[in-house]
Amino acid sequence: MNVPNKITISRIFLIPLFMVIMLVDFNWGDITLLGAEMPVSHLIGALIFIFAATTDWVDGYYARKYNQVTNLGKFLDPLADKLLVSAALIILVELQMAPSWIVIIIISREFAITGLRLVLAGTGEVHAAAMLGKIKMWMQIVAISALLLHNIFFTMFNIPFDVIGLYIAAFFTVWSGVDYFIKNWGAFKDSK
């Protein structure tokens, strides 16, 4: 297994740690940073989430730079992203920090695209993420990070950046999902 795939797998292994930090009441108290008050566990959880999300860029950069792009990596990388984002969104709903209907839309799209990828992989076609999918992913990361950090930076100005970011992420999620289905419909239809 090459280095980029090991980095991708490390992202998957960070998800349980992130979940425990966010969901177990360690009673570490609260902290106020740049106008945002949050539990210390949310700050730590957000940092773990941001670090895990950053590995998405690192593994892709390393794979392209050293010509180590593999079909396993093309499959594992978006799967790791979906697992990380889904875990974070479900936790945000559990903590009543995100509306469930947006989370349902985002996770439904992720399942639908993963299903299509599996069907296409069965025909021997493995598609890497398109640019619109990458924009979607980073919009989700930005929105989730802002929510986990209780709208840090923007609370002082009374701007609901975290909520606005979540709506923008939902928009790109739907758009990229429709785009993926349209671009791959022919191959999907032929796989029956």
Helices and strands as residue ranges (DSSP letters): H 3-23, E 30-33, E 36-39, H 40-65, H 71-94, H 100-122, H 131-148, G 155-157, H 161-190
